[in-house]
């Protein structure tokens, strides 16, 4: 593949993974390549990163795709397998001594102890070449990071490594904790090297595009909240606060600009007489800026609890943009939980607190949208008014129960505006027990699966 073709395909892969790469940035990267030594792979990586990566959260995706389109080696690598080690090795899963694996583990021990990344990469390359092949069918083979990890088994080296690092010092104190943290980091880096090398071999045997679809996770702000792992959840919580600050700044500017009312034509024309009839300065009628009240009704059942948590977190981080915020949660019963989200409260703890203390379960414990809507209208008739922005959060999966469409329509008519955020992809609406289209005809429903969509919606809402 020619360099230009590889460059174009790499930029297309970045865009496909969710990174915003413009045509101008692609041209900047191409110009940067003309003044670099293309043999210096890390210089090429740095040039691309400097021109196309805009946020720190985008860097892991960029590095994954760069390693696929600009691999560090081809095949077994320039060094190949050392001749002095036995060529015959037991098959994966076979019992008995394996001198090759033991030799690799001995070298790996020294590399981990010294922190030599170059040696670790060479060991990983040899281990993948020797043990990475795994059957994928009667006549086909693939590459497996698990098989390589099983052959090297680096975790079993931890005790010996700790002993060598401490060098006779007494364990259990600060020195051991520091040493253990250092070795854990090196072992994590080793695992990343194994995964990267296996992806490279998969891309060689198949196509980089196919591997990229599986390997490249979307950037944090585009990560599907419902499919987030525990580690993703922690990163999302950390990302919400700076996102809220940026949004609050933009909304404050938006409100400030909105203080100007309609053009005062008479004053503008009168003032233009002093400048020869040219309206150099315009005058506007004063207008009092509007701060809406926000009422949130959210489904906190297990299927959408994570989505409700992050929506409430962002809404409460922006509560100064609303004159009043009230929150109601439901499963098959509904309760007001505004007090659980007092200023300064931790949103994760608040969510756990409300699920244990709020009266959210009536009988079955299965989501019942119809009953929740009827209870909301009956118990809190004054919650929604002409200044209220009504926000409903949920996947519209009714468990085949009642829908209370007429009651919801009355609430929507009373509100200044009403919106429904659905964390499911639009393609899944109206499948199974979903009644998204029926609710959408009453309250406009918006697909909202990640922080980018959530931030865009709340900016419009305020």
C-alpha positions in Angstrom: 0.0 0.0 0.0 1.4 3.4 -1.0 2.0 6.0 1.7 -0.7 8.3 0.4 -3.3 5.6 0.3 -2.3 4.5 3.8 -2.6 8.1 5.0 -6.1 8.5 3.5 -7.3 5.2 4.9 -5.9 6.0 8.3 -7.7 9.3 8.4 -10.9 7.6 7.3 -10.5 5.1 10.1 -10.1 7.9 12.7 -13.3 9.5 11.5 -15.1 6.2 11.5 -14.0 5.7 15.2 -15.6 9.1 16.1 -12.6 11.4 16.0 -13.4 14.8 14.3 -10.6 15.1 11.7 -11.1 17.8 9.1 -9.8 18.0 5.6 -7.4 20.8 6.6 -6.0 18.8 9.5 -5.4 15.9 7.1 -3.5 18.2 4.8 -1.5 19.5 7.8 -0.5 15.9 8.7 0.5 15.2 5.1 2.7 18.3 5.1 4.3 17.3 8.4 5.3 13.9 6.9 7.3 15.6 4.1 9.8 17.1 6.6 10.1 13.9 8.8 12.3 10.9 8.6 9.6 8.3 7.8 11.8 5.6 9.3 11.3 7.2 12.7 8.0 5.7 13.6 7.5 7.6 16.8 8.2 10.9 15.0 5.5 10.0 12.5 3.1 9.1 15.4 3.8 12.5 17.1 3.2 14.4 13.9 -0.1 12.8 13.3 -1.1 13.2 17.0 -0.2 16.9 16.9 -2.3 17.6 13.8 -5.4 15.5 14.3 -5.9 14.7 18.0 -7.8 17.5 19.8 -8.5 16.0 23.2 -6.6 13.7 25.6 -9.6 11.3 25.6 -9.1 10.7 21.9 -5.5 9.6 22.3 -6.1 5.9 23.1 -8.3 5.5 20.0 -5.6 7.3 17.9 -2.8 5.0 19.2 -4.8 1.9 18.6 -5.5 2.8 14.9 -2.0 4.1 14.3 -0.5 0.8 15.4 -2.8 -0.9 12.9 -2.0 1.3 9.9 1.6 1.9 10.8 2.7 -1.3 12.4 6.1 -1.6 14.2 7.0 -4.8 12.3 5.9 -7.2 9.6 5.5 -10.9 10.2 7.7 -12.2 12.9 9.7 -8.9 12.9 13.1 -8.1 11.8 14.7 -10.0 14.6 12.5 -13.1 14.2 13.0 -16.0 16.6 16.4 -16.6 18.2 18.2 -19.6 16.6 19.7 -20.7 19.9 16.3 -21.6 21.4 14.7 -25.0 20.5 12.5 -24.9 17.4 10.3 -27.8 18.7 7.9 -26.7 21.4 4.9 -28.4 23.0 1.5 -27.5 21.5 -0.7 -25.1 23.3 -2.3 -26.9 26.3 0.2 -29.8 26.1 1.9 -30.8 29.4 5.6 -31.1 29.9 8.5 -28.7 30.1 8.8 -26.0 27.5 12.4 -24.6 27.4 11.4 -21.9 24.9 8.7 -20.5 27.3 11.0 -20.8 30.3 13.7 -18.9 28.5 11.2 -16.2 27.5 10.0 -16.0 31.1 13.6 -15.6 32.3 14.2 -12.7 29.9 10.8 -11.2 30.8 11.8 -11.3 34.5 14.9 -9.2 33.8 13.0 -6.8 31.4 10.2 -6.2 34.0 12.8 -5.7 36.7 14.8 -3.2 34.7 11.7 -1.6 33.0 13.1 -2.1 29.5 10.3 -1.5 27.1 12.4 -2.3 24.1 13.2 -5.8 25.5 9.6 -6.4 26.6 8.4 -5.6 23.0 10.9 -8.1 21.5 9.9 -10.8 24.0 6.2 -10.2 23.2 6.9 -10.4 19.4 8.7 -13.7 19.9 6.0 -15.0 22.2 3.2 -14.1 19.8 5.0 -15.7 16.9 5.5 -18.9 18.9 2.3 -19.2 20.9 -0.2 -16.8 19.4 -1.7 -19.1 16.8 -5.1 -20.5 17.9 -7.7 -22.6 16.0 -10.7 -20.8 14.8 -12.4 -23.6 13.0 -11.6 -26.9 11.2 -9.5 -25.3 8.6 -8.7 -21.8 9.9 -6.5 -20.3 12.5 -6.4 -16.9 14.2 -4.3 -15.1 16.7 -5.0 -15.1 20.5 -3.7 -12.8 23.2 -5.0 -15.3 25.8 -2.7 -18.1 24.5 0.3 -15.8 24.7 -0.6 -14.7 28.2 -1.0 -18.3 29.2 2.4 -19.2 27.8 4.3 -16.3 29.5 2.1 -16.3 32.7 3.7 -13.0 33.8 1.6 -12.7 37.0 3.4 -15.6 38.6 6.6 -13.6 38.5 5.2 -10.9 40.8 6.4 -12.4 44.1 10.0 -12.9 42.8 10.0 -9.4 41.3 8.9 -7.9 44.5 11.6 -9.7 46.4 14.2 -8.5 43.9 13.0 -4.9 44.0 12.9 -4.8 47.8 16.4 -6.4 48.0 16.1 -7.6 51.6 14.0 -4.7 52.9 11.1 -5.6 55.1 7.8 -5.9 53.2 4.4 -4.5 54.1 5.3 -0.8 54.3 5.4 2.1 51.9 8.4 0.7 50.0 6.4 -2.5 49.1 3.3 -0.6 48.1 5.4 1.6 45.8 7.2 -1.4 44.3 4.0 -3.3 43.8 2.4 -0.3 42.1 5.4 0.1 39.8 5.3 -3.6 38.8 1.6 -3.6 38.3 2.0 -0.7 35.8 4.7 -2.6 34.0 2.6 -5.8 33.8 -0.3 -3.7 32.5 2.0 -2.2 29.9 3.1 -5.8 28.9 -0.5 -6.8 28.5 -1.1 -3.8 26.2 1.9 -4.8 24.2 0.6 -8.4 23.8 -2.8 -7.1 22.6 -1.2 -4.6 20.2 1.0 -7.3 18.7 -1.9 -9.7 18.3 -4.0 -7.0 16.6 -1.1 -6.4 14.2 -0.9 -10.0 13.2 -4.7 -10.2 12.8 -4.6 -7.1 10.5 -1.8 -8.7 8.4 -3.9 -11.9 7.9 -7.2 -10.1 7.3 -7.6 -6.3 7.1 -6.9 -3.4 9.3 -10.4 -2.1 8.8 -12.0 -5.2 10.1 -9.7 -5.3 13.2 -10.3 -1.6 13.8 -14.1 -2.1 14.1 -13.5 -4.3 17.1 -10.3 -2.8 18.6 -11.0 0.9 18.4 -13.4 1.9 21.2 -15.2 5.2 20.7 -14.0 8.3 22.5 -15.3 8.8 26.0 -17.8 11.5 25.0 -19.3 9.1 22.3 -19.2 6.0 24.5 -22.6 4.4 24.8 -23.5 4.9 28.5 -25.7 1.8 28.7 -22.7 -0.4 27.6 -20.1 1.3 29.7 -17.8 -0.9 31.9 -17.1 -0.1 35.6 -13.8 1.6 34.5 -15.7 3.6 31.8 -18.2 4.7 34.5 -15.5 6.2 36.6 -14.0 8.1 33.6 -17.5 9.3 32.7 -18.1 10.7 36.1 -14.8 12.6 36.0 -15.6 13.9 32.5 -19.1 15.2 33.4 -17.8 18.0 35.7 -15.5 19.8 33.2 -18.2 19.2 30.6 -20.8 21.0 32.9 -18.4 23.9 33.4 -17.9 24.4 29.7 -21.7 24.2 29.1 -22.4 26.6 31.9 -20.0 29.1 30.4 -21.6 28.8 27.0 -25.1 29.0 28.4 -24.2 32.1 30.4 -23.0 33.8 27.3 -26.1 32.6 25.4 -28.4 34.1 28.1 -26.4 37.4 28.2 -26.8 37.7 24.4 -30.4 36.9 24.8 -31.1 39.9 27.0 -31.5 42.1 23.9 -35.1 42.2 22.8 -36.5 43.2 19.5 -35.0 46.0 17.5 -36.2 49.5 18.6 -36.6 50.9 15.1 -37.5 54.5 16.2 -34.5 55.0 18.4 -32.2 53.4 15.9 -33.4 55.8 13.1 -33.2 58.8 15.4 -29.6 58.0 16.4 -28.6 57.5 12.7 -29.3 61.2 12.0 -26.1 62.1 13.6 -24.1 59.8 11.3 -25.7 60.9 8.0 -28.5 58.3 8.2 -26.2 55.3 8.6 -27.4 53.2 11.5 -23.9 52.7 13.1 -25.5 51.9 16.4 -28.6 49.8 16.9 -31.0 50.0 19.9 -33.1 47.1 21.2 -36.0 47.0 23.6 -35.0 45.5 26.9 -36.0 41.9 27.6 -35.9 40.0 30.8 -34.0 36.8 30.3 -36.0 33.6 31.0 -34.8 30.9 33.3 -37.0 27.9 33.0 -37.9 25.5 35.7 -36.8 21.9 35.2 -38.8 18.9 36.2 -37.1 15.5 35.5 -39.1 12.3 35.6 -36.7 9.3 35.3 -36.9 5.6 35.0 -34.3 4.2 37.4 -34.8 0.5 36.8 -31.7 -1.6 36.2 -31.8 -1.3 32.4 -31.4 2.4 32.3 -30.1 3.3 35.8 -26.6 4.3 34.5 -28.1 6.6 31.9 -30.4 8.3 34.5 -27.4 8.8 36.8 -25.3 10.7 34.2 -28.3 12.7 33.0 -29.1 13.8 36.5 -25.4 14.5 37.2 -25.1 16.9 34.3 -28.5 18.5 34.9 -27.6 19.2 38.5 -24.2 20.5 37.6 -26.0 23.0 35.5 -28.8 23.8 38.0 -27.8 27.5 38.2 -29.1 27.8 34.7 -32.6 26.8 35.9 -34.7 28.7 38.4 -35.8 25.4 40.0 -35.0 21.8 39.6 -37.3 18.9 40.8 -36.6 15.2 40.3 -39.1 12.3 40.3 -38.0 8.7 40.0 -40.0 5.6 39.3 -40.0 1.9 38.6 -43.6 0.7 39.1 -44.1 3.4 41.8 -43.2 7.1 41.7 -41.6 9.3 44.4 -40.0 12.7 44.5 -36.3 12.4 45.1 -35.2 16.1 44.8 -33.8 16.1 48.4 -31.4 13.3 47.5 -29.6 15.7 45.1 -28.7 18.6 47.4 -25.9 20.9 46.3 -22.5 19.2 46.9 -24.0 15.7 47.0 -22.2 12.9 45.3 -24.4 11.7 42.4 -23.4 8.1 42.7 -24.1 8.0 46.4 -27.4 9.9 45.8 -28.5 7.3 43.3 -27.7 4.4 45.7 -29.4 6.3 48.5 -32.6 6.9 46.5 -32.9 3.3 45.3 -32.8 2.1 48.9 -34.9 4.8 50.6 -37.3 6.1 48.0 -40.7 4.5 47.5 -40.1 3.2 43.9 -41.5 -0.3 44.0 -45.2 -1.1 44.3 -45.8 -4.7 43.4 -43.8 -6.3 40.6 -40.7 -4.2 40.6 -41.0 -4.0 36.8 -41.1 -0.7 35.0 -44.6 0.6 34.6 -44.7 3.9 32.6 -48.4 4.2 32.6 -48.8 3.9 36.3 -45.8 6.3 36.9 -47.4 9.0 34.6 -50.8 8.7 36.3 -49.3 8.9 39.8 -47.2 11.9 38.8 -50.3 13.8 37.5 -52.3 12.8 40.5 -49.8 13.4 43.3 -48.0 16.5 42.0 -50.6 18.5 40.0 -48.7 21.8 40.5 -45.2 20.4 39.5 -45.7 21.3 35.8 -46.7 24.8 34.7 -46.2 27.3 31.9 -42.5 28.0 32.9 -41.6 24.3 33.2 -39.3 22.3 31.0 -40.5 18.7 31.5 -37.8 16.1 30.8 -38.6 12.3 30.8 -35.8 9.8 30.9 -36.3 6.2 29.9 -36.3 3.5 27.2 -40.1 3.5 26.8 -40.2 -0.3 27.4 -43.5 -0.6 29.2 -43.5 -4.4 29.9 -46.7 -4.5 27.9 -48.6 -2.4 30.5 -50.8 0.6 30.3 -49.4 3.8 28.6 -51.5 6.7 30.0 -51.0 8.6 26.7 -53.9 11.0 27.4 -52.5 12.0 30.8 -49.1 12.5 29.4 -50.6 14.7 26.7 -52.2 16.9 29.3 -48.9 17.3 31.1 -47.1 18.2 27.9 -49.7 20.8 27.1 -49.3 22.4 30.5 -45.5 22.6 30.2 -43.5 25.3 28.4 -42.0 22.4 26.6 -41.6 18.7 27.0 -38.9 16.3 25.9 -38.2 12.6 26.2 -34.6 11.2 26.2 -34.3 7.6 25.2 -30.8 5.9 25.7 -31.6 3.1 23.2 -30.5 3.4 19.6 -33.4 4.5 17.3 -33.1 1.2 15.4 -34.3 -0.6 18.6 -37.3 1.5 19.2 -40.6 -0.4 18.8 -38.9 -3.8 19.2 -40.1 -6.1 21.9 -42.1 -4.2 24.6 -40.9 -0.8 23.4 -43.6 1.7 22.6 -41.3 4.6 21.7 -43.3 5.7 18.7 -46.5 6.0 20.6 -44.9 8.2 23.3 -43.0 10.1 20.6 -46.3 11.2 19.1 -47.2 12.8 22.5 -43.8 14.0 23.7 -40.9 14.5 21.2 -38.4 11.7 21.8 -34.7 12.1 21.2 -32.0 9.4 21.0 -29.5 10.2 23.7 -26.9 7.5 24.2 -23.6 9.4 25.1 -22.3 12.6 26.7 -22.0 14.4 23.4 -25.7 14.0 22.6 -26.6 14.7 26.2 -24.6 17.9 26.3 -26.1 19.1 23.0 -29.6 18.5 24.3 -29.2 20.3 27.7 -27.6 23.2 25.9 -30.8 23.5 23.8 -33.0 22.9 26.8 -31.6 25.8 28.8 
